[in-house]
Amino acid sequence: METKTDRTVLITGAAGGMCRGINARLGAAGHTVLCADLSLDAAQSAAQSVRDAGGRAEAFAVDVSSHESVAALVDAVHERVGGVDALVNAAGILDRKYLADHDATSFERTIDINLIGPFRMIQAFAPEMIERRWGRIINISSIAGVTGYPYPSYAASKAGLSNLARSLVIDFWGTGVTVNSICPGVVDTPMVIQEIRDQVPRKVPTEQIIDPDEIGGVASFLLSDDAKNINGADILIDGGATRYFQLFDRP
Ligand SMILES: NC(=O)c1ccc[n+]([C@@H]2O[C@H](COP(=O)([O-])OP(=O)(O)OC[C@H]3O[C@@H](n4cnc5c(N)ncnc54)[C@H](O)[C@@H]3O)[C@@H](O)[C@H]2O)c1
């Protein structure tokens, strides 16, 4: 089967740093990019960047932590573009709190946005993919979802997100819908503080900070027909950072 490059792809967190690369690569490939983020202005500016580069894009507002907001997004998407073929769950927050710093609601807030948010989005948009017998769901997890990590709310949310994808392959059995996690390491976005950037040459075997465009390249591949049997995977894009025994420093 030939790969179709004119899918309609809904992306949450589309105004964020990583999505600059995802929006651009999917737009350049010919897909219609639906940019959804908390602020409609920010989503509009992300969509405009895709259009400025010659691609097709629309903007939507959504708060993935609100069931009502996700339901309103479903209506808005159906009214304006008819439906979606693929969903990229990239909206997320990183709360740099250790165990003792959490109050009664802060841990839950991260879980609500990073884990239940994608669950709400998948529940809202998967039925139409199943009906059309083709769909791609890509969750932007993290290396924090596959190893221990200093901030427990983020680590737990991303580990949950990766296991959500692994588990949903059973739900989507025989439907034509696949669900995978991209697990980036240190990507060049505002989310990454200078202290972490400075450590890259010592902690990452490729000695490189990852460009958002590389994440977009993998997302684009996951939409292709060559990726149709990649399902329930954690795709690490971390320069090898999680693949060596951390007690050893580089030679
Ligand atoms: N930057 C990295 O190194 C890195 C590494 C691994 C994973 N990630 C993950 O990649 C994704 C994108 O990260 P980024 O670096 O672009 O961060 P970012 O802060 O630049 O972007 C996150 C986007 O999510 C949006 N958002 C936050 N809460 C939302 C909500 N409730 N509803 C809708 N949108 C919401 C924000 O408005 C923002 O535009 C996140 O899920 C993050 O956890 C980032």
The ligand as an SDF file (V2000), in Angstrom:
LIG
                    3D

 44 48  0  0  0  0  0  0  0  0999 V2000
   11.7110   19.2960   25.8950 N   0  0  0  0  0  0  0  0  0  0  0  0
   12.1600   18.1110   26.1960 C   0  0  0  0  0  0  0  0  0  0  0  0
   13.3740   17.8770   26.3280 O   0  0  0  0  0  0  0  0  0  0  0  0
   11.1960   16.9660   26.3600 C   0  0  0  0  0  0  0  0  0  0  0  0
   11.7320   15.6940   26.5580 C   0  0  0  0  0  0  0  0  0  0  0  0
   10.8710   14.6100   26.6640 C   0  0  0  0  0  0  0  0  0  0  0  0
    9.5090   14.8030   26.5710 C   0  0  0  0  0  0  0  0  0  0  0  0
    8.9880   16.0640   26.3910 N   0  0  0  0  0  0  0  0  0  0  0  0
    7.5400   16.1790   26.2640 C   0  0  0  0  0  0  0  0  0  0  0  0
    7.2540   16.7670   25.0190 O   0  0  0  0  0  0  0  0  0  0  0  0
    6.0130   17.4810   25.0860 C   0  0  0  0  0  0  0  0  0  0  0  0
    6.2330   18.8780   24.5610 C   0  0  0  0  0  0  0  0  0  0  0  0
    7.2060   19.5110   25.3850 O   0  0  0  0  0  0  0  0  0  0  0  0
    7.8910   20.8930   25.0190 P   0  0  0  0  0  0  0  0  0  0  0  0
    9.3150   20.7680   25.3530 O   0  0  0  0  0  0  0  0  0  0  0  0
    7.4670   21.3220   23.6610 O   0  0  0  0  0  0  0  0  0  0  0  0
    7.2350   21.8150   26.1330 O   0  0  0  0  0  0  0  0  0  0  0  0
    6.5210   23.2330   26.0000 P   0  0  0  0  0  0  0  0  0  0  0  0
    6.2860   23.6850   27.3890 O   0  0  0  0  0  0  0  0  0  0  0  0
    7.2930   24.1100   25.0650 O   0  0  0  0  0  0  0  0  0  0  0  0
    5.1320   22.8620   25.2890 O   0  0  0  0  0  0  0  0  0  0  0  0
    4.0620   22.2590   25.9530 C   0  0  0  0  0  0  0  0  0  0  0  0
    2.7810   22.8010   25.3520 C   0  0  0  0  0  0  0  0  0  0  0  0
    1.6880   22.1530   26.0000 O   0  0  0  0  0  0  0  0  0  0  0  0
    0.6860   23.1130   26.2170 C   0  0  0  0  0  0  0  0  0  0  0  0
   -0.1830   22.7160   27.3240 N   0  0  0  0  0  0  0  0  0  0  0  0
    0.1300   22.6480   28.6550 C   0  0  0  0  0  0  0  0  0  0  0  0
   -0.9430   22.2940   29.3740 N   0  0  0  0  0  0  0  0  0  0  0  0
   -1.9540   22.1220   28.4870 C   0  0  0  0  0  0  0  0  0  0  0  0
   -3.3140   21.7690   28.6150 C   0  0  0  0  0  0  0  0  0  0  0  0
   -3.8760   21.5420   29.8160 N   0  0  0  0  0  0  0  0  0  0  0  0
   -4.0660   21.6660   27.4910 N   0  0  0  0  0  0  0  0  0  0  0  0
   -3.5340   21.9150   26.2770 C   0  0  0  0  0  0  0  0  0  0  0  0
   -2.2440   22.2870   26.0830 N   0  0  0  0  0  0  0  0  0  0  0  0
   -1.4790   22.3840   27.1790 C   0  0  0  0  0  0  0  0  0  0  0  0
    1.4400   24.4050   26.5430 C   0  0  0  0  0  0  0  0  0  0  0  0
    0.6190   25.5450   26.3600 O   0  0  0  0  0  0  0  0  0  0  0  0
    2.6120   24.3110   25.5810 C   0  0  0  0  0  0  0  0  0  0  0  0
    2.3350   24.9620   24.3580 O   0  0  0  0  0  0  0  0  0  0  0  0
    5.5960   17.4370   26.5590 C   0  0  0  0  0  0  0  0  0  0  0  0
    4.6250   16.4300   26.7360 O   0  0  0  0  0  0  0  0  0  0  0  0
    6.8800   17.0740   27.2770 C   0  0  0  0  0  0  0  0  0  0  0  0
    6.6400   16.4110   28.4860 O   0  0  0  0  0  0  0  0  0  0  0  0
    9.8080   17.1490   26.2850 C   0  0  0  0  0  0  0  0  0  0  0  0
  1  2  1  0
  2  3  2  0
  2  4  1  0
  4  5  1  0
  4 44  2  0
  5  6  2  0
  6  7  1  0
  7  8  2  0
  8  9  1  0
  8 44  1  0
  9 10  1  0
  9 42  1  0
 10 11  1  0
 11 12  1  0
 11 40  1  0
 12 13  1  0
 13 14  1  0
 14 15  2  0
 14 16  1  0
 14 17  1  0
 17 18  1  0
 18 19  2  0
 18 20  1  0
 18 21  1  0
 21 22  1  0
 22 23  1  0
 23 24  1  0
 23 38  1  0
 24 25  1  0
 25 26  1  0
 25 36  1  0
 26 27  1  0
 26 35  1  0
 27 28  2  0
 28 29  1  0
 29 30  1  0
 29 35  2  0
 30 31  1  0
 30 32  2  0
 32 33  1  0
 33 34  2  0
 34 35  1  0
 36 37  1  0
 36 38  1  0
 38 39  1  0
 40 41  1  0
 40 42  1  0
 42 43  1  0
M  CHG  2   8   1  16  -1
M  END
$$$$
